[in-house]
Amino acid sequence: MYDVIVVGGGAAGLSGALALGRARRSLLVIDQGDPRNAPAEGVHNYLSRDGVAPHELYAIGREEITGYGGEVIDGTVVSATALPTTDTPVEVQVPGFVVALEGGWSFEARRLLVAAGVTDQLPEVPGLAERFGRDVLHCPYCHGWEVRDQAIGVLQTGPMAIHQALLFRQWSDDITLFLHEGPEPTDDEWEELAARGISVVQGEVDAVETEDDRLTGVRLKGGKVIARQALVVQTYLQARADFLDTLGLKAVDREARGVRIGTAIESDPTGATNVPGVWVAGNVTDPMSQVISSAAAGLTAAVTINADLIAEETRLAVAARRR
C-alpha cells in the first residue's frame, strides 16, 4: 500500500508529488497523459519557466519525482473506493482506498490527492476544436502577449464574452465582438464597447477560416468572412472527477461573475474534501486556476496530507505503546 496516490500528472499533481517525495512518502502518480494545456506552445506566468512547453515542464517534474523515489505511470482511473473498515478499535482505524484503472490494474493507498484537471468544452462551431490553444484562445493572461496587436475576434456565447472583449482590448486595439448566439448587450455594455473602440458584428457564426495552418477569419452564416488572426471563446470547464462518484464526491456547478463556467469538486483551502483522506488540487477544484497557482495548490495539499499522515502514525504509535 502506498502512502499517497496522486491522480493527475499536471502542475498540481506533480507539485504535490514532489513535496510528498521529499517528505519520504511512498507515492504513485497516475497520469492520463492529456493535460489541458497540451496544445499550447508554452506555459506562461510561471516564474523562471515562462514559455516552457507543457510537455517539457511535466517531463522535468516526473524526473524530479522519481529522483526522490516516487513512481509515475500512465493510466486512466475509472473508480476510487474506500477499503472496508475492520473490527479494530476506533483509535487504530485508518482510512484507505483502492484506485482502479482501465485495463484491470488497481492500487491501494492511505490517502488520495486528486489533481485530474478539467476538460474544456468548446462552442459547437466548426474549426474551433482543431485550433484551440493556438489561435483559438480563452485566457488573455495565458495567450494575450502572443496575439498582441493582432486582429482578435471574441465569440459571444454568454455574458462573459463582453468581459473577455474588454480584457483583450488591453493587448490589441483591433477587437471585434461577434454576437453569435449570445444575449444582446445592455445599454451600458454598448456604451463600454463603443468607448473602447470594440467593433460588434451581428449574426450567427458558421465556422472559422484557416489557411496554411493559421486562422484567417470568421465566416458568418450567409458566407461573409470577417478577417481575424485569433478568436477568443468561453469554454465550459468540466471537472475530470467522475471516478470519485464511488466515494460520494460529485462535482458541483461553479460560477464566475454570476455566470456558470463549469463544475468542480468542493474543498477547503488546503484541498481537503468532505471525504476523510481525499484531497483535491488544481483545476478539478478551482477551474480558473492557472498553472503556477495550481502548482501552489498541489504543494499546499501535499503538506497537509503529510501532516495528516504524521498525526495518524503518532496516534497508532501511542496506541501500540499503551498496549
N, C-alpha and C positions, 0 to 999 in steps of 0.2 A: 504494500500500500504506500502510495506517495503521500508526502505531507500536503502538497498542493497540486491540483491540476489546473492549468491555465487554458481556457478555451479562447483561442484567437491569437494570431501572431502578428498583429499590427502594433502601433506605437504603445497603446495602453497595455496590451498583454505582455509584450516583450519588456517594457519598462518594469512592470510588476515582477516578472520572472527574474529579471536581473537583480532586483533588490532581494528577492527570496533566495536566489542562488548565493549571493554574498552573505546571506544570513545562515548559510549552510543547511538550507532546507532541501529535501528531496523533492524534485518537481518535474512535471511533464507539461510541455506546451503542445497543444493540438491545434494545428493551423490548417484552415480550409484552403488557403493559398490564393484567394482572390480578394485582396484588400480593396476597399472602396476607391482609394486614390491610385490604383494601378494604371489607369490610362494617362495620368498626368505626367508631364515631363519632369517635374521636380516638386519637392516639398518646400514650402515657404514659411517664413516667420519662425523657423526653428533655429535658435541661436547656434552659430558655428556650423550648421548643416544646411543653410539656406541654398536651395536649388538642387540638393542631392536627389537623385532618382529614388522613388519609393522602394523599388526592389533592392537598391544598394543599401539604403538605410536599414531595411529589415534583415538583409544578409549580415550586415555588421552586428545587428542586435543578436541574431541567432548565434554567431560566433562567440560573442561575449558571454552569452548564457551557457553554452556548452563548455566554455572555459572555466566556469565555476561549478561544473558537474551537473548542470541541468540537461534534460533531454528535450528534443524538439522532433515532432513527427508531423507528417502531412495526413490529414484526415478530416472527415465531416462528422460532427457529433449529431446523433439523432435523438438521444434521450439522456437525461440525468435523473437518477433515482436515489433515494435515501436507503442506506443499509438498514436492515431491520434492527431494532433495539434488542438488547439482551436482557436477561433477568438479573443482571448485576445491580448492586445498589446505585442509587442516583448519583452519588458523589464520584463514581468511577465510570459513569456512562459518558460516551463521547459521540459526536456526530461523525458520519462517514457517508460516502457517496460512491455510486457506480456510474461511470460515464461510458455509454455505448456508442460505437462508431459504425458508419456504413461498412459493410463487409464482415460484420460479426465480432470484431475486436471489442474488448471492454477493459476498463482500467478502474482502479479504486483509489480514492484519496480521502484525506481527513478534512480538507477544505477545498472549495471551488472558487476560482476567480474567473468570471465570465467577461470577456472583452471581445466579443464576436462582431461588434460593429453594427452597421446598418446597410440596407440596400436602397439605393436611390431609384425611386420610381418616377420616370420621366413623363411629361405630357405626351399624348398619342399624336405626334406629328412626325411623318416620315423623315428619316435622316438624322433625327436628334441623337438617338442612342449611339450611332456609329461615331459621332463626333464629340460625345460627352467627355469632359476632362481635357479637351484640346481647344477647340474654338466654340464649343457649346459649354457654357460656364454657369456656375451658380453662386460663387462667392468672390467678391472683389478683393478680399484680403488674401485669398489663395491665388487669384489669377489676374487681378487688376493691373499690376505692373506690366505683365506680359502683353496686355492688349491696350496699353496706354496710347492715346492719340489716334486710335483706330475708330472706324465706323462700327458702333456697337448697337445691336438691337436688344430689346427686352421684350420677351413674350409674356403677355399677361394671361394667367390662368386663375388668378385670385388677387385679393387685395395687397399681397406682399409685393407685387410687381412694381407698383409706383414707388415704394420704398427702395426697391432694387435700382430703379432708374435714377433716382436721386443719389443713391450711393455711387453708382458707376460714373455719374457726372463728374465726380472728383478726379477720375482718371482720363476722361475724354470730354471734349465739348461737342462731339457728334454722337448724340444718343437719340434713338428712335424707339418709342414705346408702341408695340403692336397690341391693340386692344384684344384681338383674337376672341376668345370666349369669356374673357374676364368681365367684371362689373364696370359700369360706366363710372368714370371718376366723379367725385363730388365737385362742387363749385370751388371749394378751397384747393382741391388737388389740381384742378385745371389751372388755377392761378399759379400754383407752385411749379407745375410743369412749364408753363409759359415763361415764368420769371427766370427759370434756369435754362431756357432755350432748348428744351427737350421736345422733339417732334412727336406727333401722335398720328398713327395710321389706323383708320377704321377697317373693319373687315376681318374675316377669318383667315388664318394662315393655313396654307395647304401643304407646304413642305419647305425644306431648306435646300438651296442650290449649292453645289460644290464643283470645283474644277482643280485638277492637279492636286487632289487630296487636301484642299483648303476650302473653307466655307466662303462663298462669294455673294450670297444673297438669300432673301426670304421671299418665297413665292406665295402670293395670295390666291385665294380661290377666284377664278376668273383669269389667272395667268400672269398678272402683273408681278414683276420682280423688283424688290427694293434692295439695292446693293448694300451689303453688310459684310464685315470681316469677322465678327463674333456675335454670338447670340446668347443672352442671359435667360435662364429658365429657373423656375421654382420647382424643386423636386420634392416628392413625398418620401420621408425617411422612415423606412420600415425596419424595426429592430430585428436582428437575427437572433431570435430568442425562443422560437417555437419549442426547442428541445427542453426548455425549462418548465413547460406545461406540466410535466410529470412530477414536478416538485411543488406545483401550485403557484408558480410565479408566471404571471401573464403580463404582457406589455400593455401599457395604458396610453391613451391619447396624450400628446404633448402639444402645447400651443406656444406661439411667439407673436407678440403684438396682437393678441386676440385671434390669430389665425392658426388653424390646425395644421401642424407641419409634419406630423408623423407619430410614431409610437416609441415608447421607451420603458425599460424596467425601472421601477421606483427604488430609490435607495437613500440612505442618509449621506451626509457629506464625506464619510470615509468610504462609501461604496457598499456598506453593509445592507443587505436586503432584509425582508421580514422572515426569511428562512434562515435559521441559525446555521452558520458555516458556509454561506454563499454570499460572495461579494461580486459586484459588477463595476466596470470602469470603462471610460471612453464613450464612444457614440451610442453604445447599446443603452446607456442610461442618460446621456447628455447629447442628443442628436446634433446640436450646433457646435460642439467642441471641435477645435482644430487639433492638428497633430501634436503640437507641443503641450497643449493643455490636457489632451488625452494621455500623453506620456506621464504628466504630473499626477493625473488621477490614478494611473496604474501604480505609481510609486506609493501614493497615499494608501491605497487599498492593501498593497503588499505589506507595508509597515504595520497596518492594523491587523492583518491576518497573522503575521509573525507574533505580535503581542498576544493575540488570542490563543495561539498555539502554546506560547510560553505559559500563559495562565492555566491552560488545561494541563500541561505537563507538570506544573507545580502542584496543582490540586491532586493529580494522580500520585505524585511522589509523596505528598503529605499523607494521603490515604494509605499508601503502601507502608509508610513508616509507622503509622499508628497500628496497622495490623501486626 
